[in-house]
Amino acid sequence: MCDTCGCPSPSDHSHDHDHDHGHSHSHTSGHSHSKTVDVHTSLFAANDALARANREHFNEVGAVALNLISSPGSGKTTLLEHTIDALRGEIKIGVIEGDIETERDAMRIRAKGVPVIQLTTGGACHLDAAMTHKGFHRLQKEPGGEDIDLLFIENVGNLVCPSTFDLGEHERVVLVSVPEGPDKPAKYPKSFTSSHTFVVTKTDLLPYFDFPVPEAVGDALRLNPKLRTMNLSSKTGEGMDVWLNYLRELVANKKAVKLK
């Protein structure tokens, strides 16, 4: 169960219980409050252990993993489509798509000719490390999936639960689109304190919405002074060079470490 909203863990829905989350204890009567805390602690400890294993696996195959978190409609999938086009022939990309239902985002990415798998959570509002682990193994069996430089994990769309679960990613990227308004860092601080990079998307819409970029970026940096920030429009291409160079640098650094 999610600690924040009470939703079931994705692993509860879609996967066998092949790891110890202590569920058998959570359904007995007469629980004390401290017992509930212990169950949650056990769940997060299990997730963190699997996340570390995922990260080691990504390191072994030389892939940089990015976890994209945002509200629905922030432009994550559109950004991925344009990123794939821009880096085609330069960086080998794979994508794990996370949604509550449907294969629609995976179909869009598949049309770009890169390996992709869709994870549907059946109602849960975030991915977890166990789901990511199984998803990556499925992705590796897709054509081209055995040799990936850059793995995007597009998390389920919301700014609450995805910030709580480590998937084993190397970098976490939080996105906020201009139509959403500039108050998201203040309202959802954990998404920004737990991320490495903050991207303001759909900046081509700035003339039509009250979105003072310096205010949003300032709020985010007060929460997390180490946060890398960038603004872009997938539609016009403005700011995309900064995003693409960021990705190139991550991949180059990973390859340099692997050669040592």
TISE-195391 format. One record per residue (C-alpha): x, y, z; residue number from 0; residue in three letters. Coordinates in nm, 3 decimals. Each point is the difference from the previous one (the first is absolute). Last residue first. Layout:
% TISE-195391
+---------+---------+---------+-----+-----+
:      px :      py :      pz :   i :  aa :
+---------+---------+---------+-----+-----+
:       X :       Y :       Z : NUM : ALA :
...
+---------+---------+---------+-----+-----+
END
This chain:
% TISE-195391
+---------+---------+---------+-----+-----+
:      px :      py :      pz :   i :  aa :
+---------+---------+---------+-----+-----+
:   3.775 :   0.223 :  -1.650 : 259 : LYS :
:  -0.201 :  -0.049 :  -0.321 : 258 : LEU :
:  -0.331 :  -0.023 :   0.188 : 257 : LYS :
:   0.061 :   0.336 :   0.168 : 256 : VAL :
:   0.059 :   0.169 :  -0.335 : 255 : ALA :
:  -0.315 :  -0.157 :  -0.144 : 254 : LYS :
:  -0.208 :   0.135 :   0.289 : 253 : LYS :
:   0.152 :   0.346 :  -0.036 : 252 : ASN :
:  -0.076 :   0.005 :  -0.372 : 251 : ALA :
:  -0.360 :  -0.108 :   0.063 : 250 : VAL :
:  -0.062 :   0.270 :   0.261 : 249 : LEU :
:   0.169 :   0.266 :  -0.214 : 248 : GLU :
:  -0.210 :  -0.088 :  -0.305 : 247 : ARG :
:  -0.316 :   0.022 :   0.211 : 246 : LEU :
:   0.090 :   0.349 :   0.126 : 245 : TYR :
:   0.094 :   0.099 :  -0.354 : 244 : ASN :
:  -0.347 :  -0.106 :  -0.115 : 243 : LEU :
:  -0.175 :   0.202 :   0.269 : 242 : TRP :
:   0.207 :   0.314 :  -0.068 : 241 : VAL :
:  -0.055 :  -0.036 :  -0.376 : 240 : ASP :
:  -0.374 :  -0.039 :   0.057 : 239 : MET :
:  -0.027 :   0.354 :   0.138 : 238 : GLY :
:  -0.216 :   0.123 :  -0.288 : 237 : GLU :
:  -0.096 :  -0.296 :  -0.217 : 236 : GLY :
:  -0.330 :   0.162 :  -0.101 : 235 : THR :
:  -0.232 :  -0.285 :   0.104 : 234 : LYS :
:   0.226 :  -0.168 :   0.255 : 233 : SER :
:   0.017 :   0.330 :   0.183 : 232 : SER :
:   0.267 :   0.042 :   0.259 : 231 : LEU :
:   0.107 :   0.136 :   0.337 : 230 : ASN :
:   0.292 :  -0.134 :   0.202 : 229 : MET :
:   0.095 :  -0.049 :   0.363 : 228 : THR :
:   0.264 :  -0.210 :   0.175 : 227 : ARG :
:  -0.093 :  -0.041 :   0.368 : 226 : LEU :
:   0.289 :   0.035 :   0.244 : 225 : LYS :
:  -0.174 :   0.280 :   0.194 : 224 : PRO :
:  -0.295 :  -0.231 :   0.081 : 223 : ASN :
:  -0.296 :   0.158 :   0.177 : 222 : LEU :
:   0.114 :   0.357 :  -0.061 : 221 : ARG :
:   0.091 :  -0.109 :  -0.353 : 220 : LEU :
:  -0.356 :  -0.113 :  -0.069 : 219 : ALA :
:  -0.153 :   0.323 :   0.126 : 218 : ASP :
:   0.244 :   0.201 :  -0.211 : 217 : GLY :
:  -0.079 :  -0.207 :  -0.310 : 216 : VAL :
:  -0.372 :   0.062 :   0.042 : 215 : ALA :
:   0.049 :   0.372 :   0.065 : 214 : GLU :
:   0.255 :   0.043 :  -0.280 : 213 : PRO :
:  -0.243 :  -0.170 :  -0.244 : 212 : VAL :
:  -0.286 :   0.241 :   0.066 : 211 : PRO :
:  -0.293 :  -0.206 :  -0.131 : 210 : PHE :
:  -0.310 :   0.206 :  -0.065 : 209 : ASP :
:  -0.108 :  -0.171 :  -0.319 : 208 : PHE :
:  -0.042 :   0.102 :  -0.366 : 207 : TYR :
:   0.340 :   0.150 :  -0.085 : 206 : PRO :
:   0.172 :  -0.291 :   0.184 : 205 : LEU :
:  -0.156 :  -0.261 :  -0.231 : 204 : LEU :
:   0.318 :  -0.059 :  -0.205 : 203 : ASP :
:   0.153 :  -0.092 :   0.339 : 202 : THR :
:  -0.173 :  -0.338 :  -0.022 : 201 : LYS :
:   0.232 :  -0.153 :   0.259 : 200 : THR :
:   0.178 :   0.125 :   0.315 : 199 : VAL :
:   0.262 :  -0.264 :   0.080 : 198 : VAL :
:   0.137 :  -0.061 :   0.351 : 197 : PHE :
:   0.303 :  -0.227 :   0.036 : 196 : THR :
:   0.151 :  -0.207 :   0.280 : 195 : HIS :
:  -0.322 :  -0.092 :   0.177 : 194 : SER :
:  -0.079 :  -0.098 :   0.361 : 193 : SER :
:  -0.035 :   0.356 :   0.132 : 192 : THR :
:  -0.214 :   0.092 :  -0.301 : 191 : PHE :
:  -0.260 :  -0.277 :   0.012 : 190 : SER :
:   0.012 :   0.030 :   0.378 : 189 : LYS :
:  -0.111 :   0.363 :  -0.015 : 188 : PRO :
:  -0.344 :  -0.054 :  -0.158 : 187 : TYR :
:  -0.190 :   0.322 :   0.073 : 186 : LYS :
:   0.293 :   0.243 :  -0.001 : 185 : ALA :
:   0.166 :  -0.159 :  -0.303 : 184 : PRO :
:  -0.339 :  -0.017 :  -0.178 : 183 : LYS :
:  -0.087 :   0.369 :   0.037 : 182 : ASP :
:   0.104 :   0.118 :  -0.347 : 181 : PRO :
:  -0.319 :  -0.094 :  -0.188 : 180 : GLY :
:  -0.112 :  -0.320 :  -0.170 : 179 : GLU :
:  -0.031 :   0.167 :  -0.343 : 178 : PRO :
:   0.380 :   0.059 :  -0.005 : 177 : VAL :
:   0.093 :  -0.365 :   0.035 : 176 : SER :
:   0.180 :  -0.143 :   0.304 : 175 : VAL :
:   0.259 :  -0.277 :  -0.035 : 174 : LEU :
:   0.196 :  -0.182 :   0.270 : 173 : VAL :
:   0.308 :  -0.195 :  -0.108 : 172 : VAL :
:   0.152 :  -0.272 :   0.217 : 171 : ARG :
:   0.351 :  -0.113 :  -0.085 : 170 : GLU :
:   0.182 :  -0.330 :   0.046 : 169 : HIS :
:  -0.322 :  -0.201 :   0.023 : 168 : GLU :
:  -0.035 :  -0.295 :   0.234 : 167 : GLY :
:  -0.378 :   0.034 :   0.025 : 166 : LEU :
:   0.006 :   0.203 :   0.322 : 165 : ASP :
:  -0.359 :   0.047 :   0.116 : 164 : PHE :
:  -0.118 :   0.311 :   0.187 : 163 : THR :
:   0.008 :   0.255 :  -0.283 : 162 : SER :
:  -0.230 :  -0.220 :  -0.209 : 161 : PRO :
:  -0.270 :   0.033 :   0.271 : 160 : CYS :
:  -0.067 :   0.375 :  -0.016 : 159 : VAL :
:   0.066 :   0.187 :  -0.324 : 158 : LEU :
:  -0.233 :  -0.197 :  -0.226 : 157 : ASN :
:   0.019 :  -0.174 :  -0.337 : 156 : GLY :
:   0.120 :  -0.359 :   0.022 : 155 : VAL :
:   0.375 :  -0.014 :  -0.060 : 154 : ASN :
:   0.176 :   0.030 :  -0.335 : 153 : GLU :
:   0.313 :  -0.209 :   0.049 : 152 : ILE :
:   0.252 :   0.110 :  -0.261 : 151 : PHE :
:   0.300 :  -0.226 :  -0.058 : 150 : LEU :
:   0.306 :   0.137 :  -0.179 : 149 : LEU :
:   0.284 :  -0.206 :  -0.142 : 148 : ASP :
:  -0.202 :  -0.312 :  -0.086 : 147 : ILE :
:   0.136 :  -0.322 :  -0.150 : 146 : ASP :
:  -0.225 :  -0.301 :   0.064 : 145 : GLU :
:  -0.316 :   0.196 :  -0.075 : 144 : GLY :
:   0.067 :   0.031 :  -0.370 : 143 : GLY :
:  -0.285 :  -0.240 :  -0.084 : 142 : PRO :
:  -0.184 :  -0.057 :   0.331 : 141 : GLU :
:   0.143 :  -0.254 :   0.244 : 140 : LYS :
:   0.184 :   0.270 :   0.196 : 139 : GLN :
:  -0.332 :   0.180 :   0.048 : 138 : LEU :
:  -0.149 :  -0.300 :   0.176 : 137 : ARG :
:   0.296 :  -0.007 :   0.239 : 136 : HIS :
:  -0.046 :   0.373 :   0.052 : 135 : PHE :
:  -0.368 :  -0.043 :   0.083 : 134 : GLY :
:   0.070 :  -0.270 :   0.256 : 133 : LYS :
:   0.240 :   0.226 :   0.188 : 132 : HIS :
:  -0.222 :   0.307 :  -0.045 : 131 : THR :
:  -0.295 :  -0.183 :   0.156 : 130 : MET :
:   0.212 :  -0.106 :   0.293 : 129 : ALA :
:   0.143 :   0.352 :   0.042 : 128 : ALA :
:  -0.337 :   0.173 :   0.019 : 127 : ASP :
:  -0.221 :   0.179 :  -0.250 : 126 : LEU :
:  -0.252 :   0.257 :   0.114 : 125 : HIS :
:  -0.372 :   0.082 :   0.024 : 124 : CYS :
:  -0.146 :  -0.345 :   0.050 : 123 : ALA :
:  -0.313 :  -0.070 :  -0.199 : 122 : GLY :
:   0.086 :  -0.307 :  -0.207 : 121 : GLY :
:   0.370 :   0.087 :  -0.013 : 120 : THR :
:   0.053 :  -0.025 :  -0.373 : 119 : THR :
:   0.361 :  -0.044 :  -0.111 : 118 : LEU :
:   0.058 :   0.062 :  -0.371 : 117 : GLN :
:   0.313 :  -0.122 :  -0.176 : 116 : ILE :
:   0.223 :   0.188 :  -0.241 : 115 : VAL :
:   0.281 :  -0.074 :  -0.243 : 114 : PRO :
:   0.056 :   0.287 :  -0.245 : 113 : VAL :
:  -0.155 :   0.045 :  -0.345 : 112 : GLY :
:  -0.179 :   0.333 :   0.044 : 111 : LYS :
:  -0.336 :  -0.175 :  -0.044 : 110 : ALA :
:   0.087 :  -0.200 :   0.311 : 109 : ARG :
:   0.003 :   0.328 :   0.199 : 108 : ILE :
:  -0.355 :   0.088 :  -0.103 : 107 : ARG :
:  -0.120 :  -0.357 :   0.057 : 106 : MET :
:   0.162 :  -0.001 :   0.345 : 105 : ALA :
:  -0.193 :   0.318 :   0.089 : 104 : ASP :
:  -0.330 :  -0.156 :  -0.108 : 103 : ARG :
:   0.041 :  -0.340 :   0.167 : 102 : GLU :
:  -0.297 :   0.054 :   0.233 : 101 : THR :
:  -0.048 :   0.016 :   0.380 : 100 : GLU :
:   0.158 :   0.140 :   0.318 :  99 : ILE :
:   0.304 :   0.111 :  -0.193 :  98 : ASP :
:   0.373 :  -0.068 :   0.001 :  97 : GLY :
:   0.207 :  -0.008 :  -0.319 :  96 : GLU :
:   0.343 :  -0.162 :  -0.001 :  95 : ILE :
:   0.212 :   0.143 :  -0.280 :  94 : VAL :
:   0.321 :  -0.098 :  -0.176 :  93 : GLY :
:   0.246 :   0.231 :  -0.176 :  92 : ILE :
:   0.320 :  -0.070 :  -0.193 :  91 : LYS :
:   0.184 :   0.333 :  -0.036 :  90 : ILE :
:   0.135 :   0.154 :  -0.323 :  89 : GLU :
:  -0.192 :  -0.160 :  -0.287 :  88 : GLY :
:  -0.322 :   0.166 :   0.114 :  87 : ARG :
:   0.074 :   0.263 :   0.264 :  86 : LEU :
:  -0.233 :   0.272 :  -0.131 :  85 : ALA :
:  -0.284 :  -0.232 :  -0.098 :  84 : ASP :
:   0.014 :  -0.184 :   0.332 :  83 : ILE :
:   0.001 :   0.330 :   0.189 :  82 : THR :
:  -0.300 :   0.125 :  -0.198 :  81 : HIS :
:  -0.203 :  -0.309 :   0.089 :  80 : GLU :
:   0.120 :   0.009 :   0.361 :  79 : LEU :
:  -0.108 :   0.364 :   0.039 :  78 : LEU :
:  -0.342 :  -0.092 :  -0.139 :  77 : THR :
:  -0.024 :  -0.285 :   0.251 :  76 : THR :
:   0.087 :   0.225 :   0.295 :  75 : LYS :
:  -0.222 :   0.290 :  -0.111 :  74 : GLY :
:  -0.140 :   0.120 :   0.333 :  73 : SER :
:  -0.335 :  -0.165 :  -0.074 :  72 : GLY :
:  -0.023 :  -0.208 :   0.315 :  71 : PRO :
:   0.203 :   0.148 :   0.287 :  70 : SER :
:   0.371 :  -0.065 :   0.000 :  69 : SER :
:   0.270 :  -0.262 :   0.056 :  68 : ILE :
:   0.265 :  -0.121 :  -0.244 :  67 : LEU :
:   0.239 :  -0.264 :   0.139 :  66 : ASN :
:   0.328 :   0.000 :  -0.193 :  65 : LEU :
:   0.221 :  -0.309 :  -0.036 :  64 : ALA :
:   0.349 :   0.014 :  -0.152 :  63 : VAL :
:   0.084 :  -0.336 :  -0.157 :  62 : ALA :
:   0.340 :  -0.171 :   0.013 :  61 : GLY :
:  -0.132 :  -0.358 :   0.025 :  60 : VAL :
:   0.161 :  -0.052 :   0.341 :  59 : GLU :
:  -0.098 :   0.349 :   0.116 :  58 : ASN :
:  -0.367 :  -0.061 :  -0.081 :  57 : PHE :
:   0.019 :  -0.326 :   0.195 :  56 : HIS :
:   0.162 :   0.173 :   0.298 :  55 : GLU :
:  -0.274 :   0.263 :  -0.008 :  54 : ARG :
:  -0.269 :  -0.270 :  -0.010 :  53 : ASN :
:   0.159 :  -0.177 :   0.298 :  52 : ALA :
:   0.003 :   0.326 :   0.195 :  51 : ARG :
:  -0.367 :   0.051 :  -0.088 :  50 : ALA :
:  -0.078 :  -0.353 :   0.119 :  49 : LEU :
:   0.153 :   0.078 :   0.338 :  48 : ALA :
:  -0.185 :   0.334 :   0.014 :  47 : ASP :
:  -0.333 :  -0.172 :  -0.074 :  46 : ASN :
:   0.053 :  -0.257 :   0.274 :  45 : ALA :
:   0.096 :   0.270 :   0.250 :  44 : ALA :
:  -0.301 :   0.204 :  -0.109 :  43 : PHE :
:  -0.238 :  -0.289 :   0.063 :  42 : LEU :
:   0.165 :  -0.092 :   0.331 :  41 : SER :
:  -0.031 :   0.356 :   0.127 :  40 : THR :
:  -0.363 :   0.006 :  -0.106 :  39 : HIS :
:  -0.066 :  -0.323 :   0.192 :  38 : VAL :
:   0.188 :   0.134 :   0.304 :  37 : ASP :
:  -0.204 :   0.321 :  -0.002 :  36 : VAL :
:  -0.315 :  -0.209 :   0.008 :  35 : THR :
:   0.134 :  -0.195 :   0.301 :  34 : LYS :
:   0.071 :   0.327 :   0.186 :  33 : SER :
:  -0.366 :   0.098 :  -0.037 :  32 : HIS :
:  -0.108 :  -0.317 :   0.181 :  31 : SER :
:  -0.188 :  -0.258 :  -0.194 :  30 : HIS :
:  -0.291 :  -0.178 :   0.166 :  29 : GLY :
:  -0.111 :  -0.198 :  -0.303 :  28 : SER :
:   0.225 :  -0.172 :  -0.250 :  27 : THR :
:   0.010 :   0.117 :  -0.360 :  26 : HIS :
:   0.337 :   0.178 :  -0.001 :  25 : SER :
:   0.197 :  -0.296 :   0.130 :  24 : HIS :
:  -0.042 :  -0.215 :  -0.307 :  23 : SER :
:   0.119 :   0.289 :  -0.214 :  22 : HIS :
:   0.354 :  -0.012 :   0.138 :  21 : GLY :
:   0.147 :   0.144 :  -0.319 :  20 : HIS :
:   0.221 :  -0.301 :  -0.059 :  19 : ASP :
:   0.069 :  -0.057 :  -0.366 :  18 : HIS :
:  -0.156 :  -0.237 :  -0.250 :  17 : ASP :
:  -0.344 :   0.148 :   0.037 :  16 : HIS :
:  -0.087 :  -0.055 :  -0.362 :  15 : ASP :
:  -0.053 :   0.305 :  -0.202 :  14 : HIS :
:  -0.262 :   0.235 :  -0.128 :  13 : SER :
:  -0.204 :   0.133 :   0.282 :  12 : HIS :
:   0.204 :  -0.034 :   0.317 :  11 : ASP :
:   0.311 :   0.091 :  -0.197 :  10 : SER :
:  -0.166 :   0.326 :  -0.100 :   9 : PRO :
:  -0.030 :   0.083 :   0.373 :   8 : SER :
:  -0.359 :   0.051 :   0.106 :   7 : PRO :
:  -0.113 :   0.358 :   0.051 :   6 : CYS :
:   0.018 :   0.145 :   0.349 :   5 : GLY :
:   0.080 :   0.351 :  -0.120 :   4 : CYS :
:   0.341 :   0.061 :   0.152 :   3 : THR :
:   0.127 :  -0.325 :   0.141 :   2 : ASP :
:  -0.100 :  -0.201 :  -0.308 :   1 : CYS :
:  -0.120 :  -0.346 :   0.086 :   0 : MET :
+---------+---------+---------+-----+-----+
END
